Amino acid sequence: MWNATKDGLGLTQAQAAQRLGMSQSAFSQILSGTVAVNSVMALNITALLGADLQKLCAGLDEYEHLVKIRPVTGCLLPVTLTITGKKITNTSIQSMINSEGAFAVEIDSEEYRPRYKPGDYAVVTPHADINIGDEILIHFKKTGCLIRVVDTIDGDRVGVHHPTLPGSATEINLDDPKINMHGVIKGVSFG
C-alpha cells in the first residue's frame, strides 16, 4: 500500500512518520514487517495514505465496522465507565476521535461479539447529531448501558435495534427521565 501511494502523495518516510507521530525508524520497521501493526496504527496509516479501507477489509466480515472509524492520531480520551456500568477513574486511551466532550466506554461484556470484544473501547461523541444507521450508547438507569443501532427518528422517539442480534426494533423516547442518551459511537479502539 505504501509503495503504491507514496509517490502520488509526495510523501517521504520521514514525513509520513512525522504525521503518524512516530520516528522514521519506527515507521521503517513497520513497512519492512519487522514490527507488528495494531489495529489503530493500521487505521492511521490507511487514513494517511487515503486507501479504501472497505476494499482492504473485503471478505473480513468480522471487521465490517472498521469503515465507520474516523482515525485521528494523538487524542487522549477519558474512559469513564464500562458497558456493564462499572465506573472507571483516572484512565484514558489514545483514540481516533478528536471531538469536544468525547469519551470512551470499555466493553466488558460478551454481548456485542463479534462487533465489539471485551477490552475494546467504544468512542462516544455526546454532541453529535443522531442519524439513521448510527450506533448510540444509551444508559437505562436501572439496567446499565446498551449499544443500539438507530433505525428510525421521529422527534424524540427513536427506533433502535441490537447491533449483532437479530430481532425487531424497539422504540425509545429520548426525553424519558429513566434514559440517558450518552451519544453517538464514532469509532472503536481495539483491545
N, C-alpha and C positions, 0 to 999 in steps of 0.2 A: 504494500500500500504506500509506504514511504517513497520507494523508488519511482512508483508510477505517478506521484503527485508533487514531489518536492520541486521539480523544475518549473512546473506550471504556476506554483505558488511563489516561486522565487525565495524559497526558504533554505537556509543552511542548517546543518545540525545544531550549531550554536544558537541560532535564532529560534529554532523550534524548541530546543531545551529551555531557553530563557522564558518563552511563552508558557511552557508547561511547568515552570517553577522548579527546574532541576538543573544539574550540571550537564555540560556536554558529554562528559564521560559516562554519566548515568544513562543518558539518552542513547548513547552509542552502544552500551551494554544491552539495552532493551532491543535495539534494532538488530544486533547480532544474535539475539536469542540467549545470551549469557545469563540474563536476569529475567525471571518470570514477571509477567504483567498482570496486575489485579484488574478487576472489572472497572474501577473508577479510572485508572490510568488508560485502559483500552478505550474508554468512552472519551476521555480528554484528548487522546491522540486522534481518534476518529473525528472529533469535532474540529480540531485544529486543521486537519487535512481536508475537511469538507467532504468526507466519504459518506456514502449511502449506508447508514447503519442497518437499515432494514434489509438491504441486499446482502450485507456481510453476515447477518444473522439468519438468512433464509434457511429454512429447514430445521431451525433450532427452536421448536415450539416453546420450550421452557423459558426462552429469553425474549418472547414476543413483546414484553413490556418495555424493553430497552428503547424502543423507538420513541417513547414518550419522555425520555430523560433529556434534560437540557443541561449539559455539563458546564460548570463554571469552576475554575481552579482556585483554591486557596480561601474558601469561605468557611469559617468555623461556625457551626450552629449548636445551640444548646440542645441537649437531649433531656426532655422534661418528664417523660413518662413512658411506660411500656404499653403495648396494645392491650394487655390484660389489666391495665390501670395502676400498676406499681409505680410509685413516684421515684424519680432519679434526680440526684442533685450533683452539681459540680462535674458534669460530664459534657463533652462536646465532641462532635465529629467533623472531619473535613468533608464538606458537602459539595454538591453540584449546583445548588441553587443560591443565588445572591439576591435575596428579596427581604425587604424590611419586615421584621417580625417572624421570619421563617424559623421553624424549629424542627427537630427530628423526634420520631417516636420509635422506640426499639420494638421490633417484632419478637415477642417471646412466646408465641403460640404456633402450633402446627396448623391452625385453621385455614391459613391462606396459602398453603403449599399448592402448586409449585411457584405461584406468582411471587410470594414473599416467603422467606425461610427464617426460622429463629436465628437471631443475630444480625439480621438486616435492619436498616433504619429507613422508615418512610419519611421523606422530607415534605413537610406540610407548610403551605403558604396561606396564612389566615385571611389575607385581604384580597385574594384572587377572586375574580368573578367565576361563578359556577356555570359550567356548560354541560350539555348532554355529552356523555362519554367520559366525563371526568371521574376520577376516584376521589372520594371525600372521606375525611375522618370525622366520625360522629361519636360523641360521648353521651351515652344514656346514663343518667346519674345513678341508677340502681344496678345496671348490668355492666358498665365499663365501655370501652371504646370498640367501635366497629368500623371497618373499611367497607364502603359501598360504592357501586358504580351508578352514576346518575342516568336514568332512562328518560324522565320527563321533568319539566319545570313548569309550574303553574302558580305564579306568585310565590308565596311562602311554602307551597306544597310541592314536594319533590318525590318523584317515583324513583326508587333505587333497587338494586339487586346485589347479591353477594358476588365478588369478583371471580371466584373459582367454582362455586357450587351452582348447579342448575336449579332453576326454580322460578316462581313468579315474582314479579316486582312488588315491593311494599311501598306504600305511600307514607311519608312522614311530613310533619309540619315543623318547619324550622323555627317557628315562633313558640313552640311548645316549651314551657319552662323546665321540663324534665330532660330536654335535649340541649346539648351544647355542640354546635357545628364548628369544629376546630379549623377547618379549611380544606383546600384542595391539595391532594398529593401530587407534587410536581416531579418527583423522582425517587430514587432509592439508592442508598449507599449499601453495597453488599458486604455482609459479614464474612 
